Amino acid sequence: MMGKLSREDKMRIQTLCEQGLGAKAIKSSYCDKNWSLSTLKKICRRVDETGSAVTRRAGSGRPKSARTAETIAEVSELICSQEDKPGTSKSSHQVARQLNISATSVRRIAKHDLKLSAFRRVSAQVLSDAVKQKRLVRSKALLRRLTVNQTKRVFFTDEKISTSILQ
């Protein structure tokens, strides 16, 4: 099996093939490795054809079916809002359904090919200058009312750190 050979083993086999040893001679030299003869023959053939035991032939492997140039262009058009038509963007699931590819492929295209990142808008409270000033006044009043011993027993549950009130 070719999957069990390490990179170092393949490089060793490549060197031996380049020195003129055949698959049977390599197998007999390294009988402790339990390399199959068919695997050694494949590696020697690959060395003869490509010059390397490690690099794969161009075009080998499963061809890309979803991340083609046309699909990337279609996903880009569907997933991004158009400047003249705001609000026309679609979710990755909607794009996947329309193009008949998986939602994972759409997300992969958006992240790796289009360099996009997803985010969700979170509503936040708008703080005007008047509200900030009112908070500052109330915070200072709270600090004046509390003694040092009382502050040790106060437990604030809000996550806001107000550094401006101590100045």
Buried (B, 14 or more C-beta within 10 A) or exposed (E): EBEEBEEEBBBBBBEBBEEEBEBEBBBEEBEEBEBBEEBBBBBBEBBEEEEEBEEEEEEEEEEEEBBEEEBBEBBBEBBBEEEEEEEEEBEBEBBBEEBEBEBEBBBBBBEEBBEBEEEEEEEEEEEEEEEEEEBBEEBEEEEEEEEEEEEEEEEEEEEEEEEEBEE
